[in-house]
Structures are given as structure tokens and as C-alpha cells.
Amino acid sequence: MTSRRAKKRFGQHFLEPAWVDKVIRAIDPKPDETFIEIGPGRGALTRPLAARAKQVIAYEIDRELAAELRSRASPNVTVVEGDFLDVTNDQRLTTNDQIRFAGNLPYNVASPIMFKLRELAWAGVPVADATLMLQREVADRLVARPGRKEYGVLSVLIQHAADVERLFTLPPGAFRPPPKVQSALVRLRFRPADPPVADAGVFEALVQAVFTRRRKTLANALQAFPPAVQATPAAALRAAALDGRRRPETVTVAEFVRLADALSSS
């Protein structure tokens, strides 16, 4: 395949061949599995995935790379030119088989893509798991527990929807061009929301609002969330059995759900 210069606007950093086998072993594709690859680039993962899996559907936003990949793809690879974030009613996702996702995600859209996967899973797409290469700082936030400085919006919203496993770290030299930061490979296993929440929209808006004031007490941070102001933060906190003197970064996923449910019912 012709070597093309990475395009900065797409956040392209292509995985080096020396690291492909390690990533593929971590993904562990099986002959009866269907994969959706997000951002296949030059096909470093696409080819070994296709050699081991039943089918690979690769979403590539770069028109030139999509054309090159399509021209050399094996029969069980379908290349879709377009932005994975725009996927809505793609018939390729309508199946009774579990779908596995894989990808070397551009750093600037990694969080939106993970939220897109959560959306698909909750909409009924049979998402088995997603093995993704991310900026290491993003991986740190994904696995962070309450009380850690990395714990925040991404931690709460993804942990509410998926079990997160950090697999290993990749140095800048694992990619060309090498990024200025380290990367990590993580696996997300999506499942029903745990614990269930009465109103997912209220829950998500609450988490995003209070973390804009993460240095404040929970009672003060709730001032950034209009529904809490209308119901009075003190009343919502009492209903959720939470101490308003705590800071948002100490609140567990289950406690955020309780608070969101208290606000939804007020």
C-alpha cells in the first residue's frame, strides 16, 4: 500500500508493524466473529483481523485511505467511507450476532466515539466489546476510581455503561508519526446501566454540571445544575442520602444515580 503522510486534521498516527501482533493478541479475534474497525488508516489491524475473523467492517473518514484500503481488501472486508460518529441506522449494525469493535482512535475524538459506542449499545446494537487505542491520560480517566484526580465525567458515564479493562501501554514510537504522549490499549465491555437510572438525560447532565465545579462542595457544585436549584440542593441531597460537604470527585457512580433519581422525582 502506498505510504501517505498522516493528515493532522484527522489526528492520524499509524500503528507500527512491530506492535500489530501484540495488539491483535490482546484483541484475540475468533473465526466466527464480526468486527467493526474504527479508523483503519493504512490497514495495519484490518488485514490481521480479516485473516482471523469472519468479517471486518472498517469505517474510514479519509477518502484517499478508504479508497486504497478498499482496492486491496480481502473479500470479508467492507470499507465504509465516512465518519463513524455519523452512524445512525446503518443496516450493517442490524444483526443477531455479537459485534466486536476495535480501533486506533484519533485523540481528539476518542471520548465522543466511546459515547457513540455507549449510545449504540443502549439502542440495542449487540456490542460485545471494544478494544481501543487511546491517549494514556484518557485511559487513566476511564479506569479512575472516586477520590483520584483523574476521576471525572468520562469515568462516571463510561463506568456506568461498561466494564473497563486497561490492557497495556504503548510508547510514542509505536506509531508513525510518533505522538507527543504515550498511549494505552483498553477494553470496554458494554452492559445495561449499573445501577439503572430513572432518567439517563438527567443523570448525564447532572454529572457534567457538577464536574464543572469539581473543587466546590457538592452542595455548591449543584448550583451549576438548574433542576437542582429549582428543587433546592439541600432537599435533593437529603433525598439521595448524600453529604453536601463532599466534593464531586468523591461521589461514586451509584451515588450519582441516586442523586439523579432524587432530582428526577422532585
Number of C-alpha atoms within 10 A of each C-alpha: 10 7 7 10 11 14 10 9 8 15 14 22 22 22 25 14 12 10 15 15 13 12 20 16 9 15 21 11 19 13 12 11 16 21 26 25 27 25 28 27 27 19 22 17 22 26 17 14 26 21 16 16 18 16 21 28 21 28 23 23 19 17 12 13 22 22 15 16 23 18 11 12 17 15 10 13 23 17 22 17 18 16 13 18 16 9 12 10 9 8 7 9 19 12 11 8 14 15 20 20 22 26 22 25 23 21 18 13 13 18 17 11 16 18 16 17 23 24 13 18 19 16 9 11 18 19 23 16 23 24 24 25 26 25 23 21 13 19 25 19 19 26 20 19 20 17 14 12 13 19 22 25 22 21 22 26 19 23 22 23 23 19 16 21 15 17 16 14 17 19 14 16 15 20 18 14 15 16 18 10 12 16 23 20 22 24 21 24 17 23 18 12 16 14 14 14 19 16 14 15 11 19 21 16 15 24 24 18 18 25 20 16 18 17 14 17 17 25 22 20 22 27 17 17 19 14 19 24 15 12 15 16 23 18 15 27 21 13 16 18 13 18 14 18 11 15 20 28 24 17 20 17 20 15 15 22 26 23 25 27 21 20 26 19 11 13
